[in-house]
Amino acid sequence: MKNINTYKKISIICYGFSVLIFLIIYLLGVFSPPGYEIGYFLLFFYNIMPITALVSSFIITIKKGYLFWLYPVFVGLLGILIPFLLTKSFEWMGSFFAFLPALIGLAIGLIIRFVIEKHETK
C-alpha cells in the first residue's frame, strides 16, 4: 500500500467499508429466521444502509477520494442488488435507500470542500 496515494487509499477504505456493511446486511437477511422480515428491512434498509452511504460518501468527497463521484451509483446498485437477491423481486425503491443518501453526502461534501478551499486560498 506504500505505492498507493492517499486519495486512492481513502476510496479503497470507503468502498470496501460499504461493501462489507452491505455484505453483512445481505448475510443477516439470508440467515434471519422467518417472521423477522419487517424488522430486518426497517432496521437495515431504513437506518443502517442510508447512514453508511451518507457518511462514506461525505468522507470520500471531503478527502477528495479517487472516483468520489461514482460512489452514489455504486451504492445505489448495491441497494438494488441486495433486495433482489433476498426477495427475488426487482424494485427501484431499494436504490433510494442507498443512492439518495450517498448523493446528499456527495453534495454536502462538495459544498464543504469548496468552502474550505475558498478560505484556504485567501
N, C-alpha and C positions, 0 to 999 in steps of 0.2 A: 504494500500500500504506500510505500515511500514515493513511488513514481507518480501517483495519482494526486492531482492538485486538490486544494481544499473545496473548490466548487463541486467537483465530482464526488468527493467523499460525502459531502452534505446530501447530495442527490441519492447516492447509494444507500446511505443510512435512512433517509426518509422513505424512499421507495421500498426498501427492504423491511422497514418497520411496518409500513402499511400492508405489505404482502403477508407478513407474519400475523398481524392482527386479523386480517380478513381470512387467513387460513384457519386461525383459531375459531373465528366466528363460524366458518363452514363446518369444521370438525365438531364443534359443540352442537350445531344443528343436526348433523348426521347422527350423533350418538345421544341426543336428548330423548328422554322417554316419551312415549305417546301421551298426548294431552297437554304438553307444555309449549305447543306451537305459538300461541298468542303471547305468552310471556317471553318466549325466546325472541320473537320478532319485535316486540315492544322494547325490550332491553337492548338488543344488539343493533337493530336497524333504525331505531329512533334515537338512540343515545350514543352507543359506542362508535358505530360506523361514522356518523356525521362529525363527532368530536375528533376522531382520528384524522379524518380527511381535512377538517378545518385547521387543526394545529399543525399537521405535517405540511400542508400547503403554505401556511403562513411562514413556517420556519424555512422551508426551501426557497421561498420568494425573498424573505428578508436577507438570507445569507447568500443570495444570488446563485442559487444552485444550478447545476447543469440541467438543461431541459425543464426548467421550472414551469413553463407554460404548458407542458404536456401532462403534468401531474393530474389536473382535473379530469382529463379524458381517460387517463389510466385508471384512476379510482372509480370513475363513472362506469367503465367497462367491468371492473370487479364488482361494483354494486349491482350490475345487471346479471353477471355470471353466477354469483352465489345464490340468489333466489331461484334462478333457473336450474342449477344443479340440485337444489334441495327440494323444490316443489314441482319440477318438470313443467313449469309454465313460464312463458316468456312475457314479461311485463316491463313497461318503461318506468314504472313507479320506483323500482329499485335503483335506477340511476340517480334519482333525486335525493336519495339518502346519502350518496357519496359525492356526486358531481356538483350539486349546488353548494354544499358547504366548502368543498375544495375551491370552487370558483370564488366564493366570498373570501376565503382565506387568501387566495391569489390577489384579489382586488385590494384587500386591506394591506397585504404585504407590499404590493406595488406602491400604494399611496404613502405608506410609512417610509419605505425605502427612498421614494422621491423626495419626501420632506427632509429626511436625514441627509441625503446627498446635497440638497439645496442649501442646507445650513452649514455643511462642511466646506462648501466652496466659498462661502462668504468670509 
